[in-house]
């Protein structure tokens, strides 16, 4: 309910620049990426992973609605950083937990299903946001009401999710007397390098939302566009994971990144809302074909530093700035 409206709120109501938006997204994702390393290492040393998952989701759920109280751009920056701290804490333990309880040959399908369900849930929030805006609510009211689904999600996580027994055993630690031969580090490090290069060119979704408004998409329609975004991702995720299981994860990742590159070429030339919608659907569909689920299942096998270590992307900044009135409507 919050994220698709956040760029309009920042640049329209709080009068922040696109450069500030880029700085905020870059810092937020950098914090999340670094904390994924730390939380992955910590979860490998704890007897259970669920407490870290609950702590991460709990922090994000608690701070996100506080955007409704923001009176200056740096208030939103603080909330966004805390939100990404929660993401960094929960992501690696969550993915490790899923990898541990899933047989090797079904990991692509399992991660794809998990992301499909996640995106399916994200369809409802933007629909509610659009309904509230159509009913006359302002952006701050929409942000405050986001606390309700957060409470429900936390209740399900705490009381409905149980940590099962892993189906595989992590390899013996290297460098210790009597341990197995040390795992090969070079392929893992090369893979992280490839991810880093790809992520340097990965634009934040916040800029794409600003681009949509520049192309003529109204504020009330932005959450609906975000809903469409998640419908495409949900539809593609499970099938993309299954494709990675059958055809190989490397090929699925390469195919997804190729579609991604073509879609961003479409963003650069999109001059109308219809063209923007088409490019957006293509870029989100690439997640199912590899660049979203493929990398997760690719990095599921144990790494030298942490059996289930997961890394995250960086974002760059730069986008034209549309103009809005005090209510957040595009002028």
Secondary structure, DSSP 8 states (H G I E B T S, - for coil): --HHHHHHIIIIIS---HHHHHHHHHHHHHHHHHHHHHHHHHHHHSS-SHHHHHHHHHHHHHHHGGGGG--SHHHHHHHHHHHHHHHHHHHHHHHHHHHHTS-GGGHHHHHHHHHHHHHHHHHHHHHHHHHHHHTT--HHHHHHHHHHHHHHHHHHHHHH------SS-----TTSTT-------HHHHHHHHHHHHHHHT-B-HHHHHHHHHHTT--HHHHHHHHHHHHHHHHHHHHHHHHHHHHH-HHHHHHHHHHHHHHHHHHHHH--SHHHHHHHHHHHHHHIIIIITHHHHHHT-S--SS-TT-------B-------B-TTS-B-
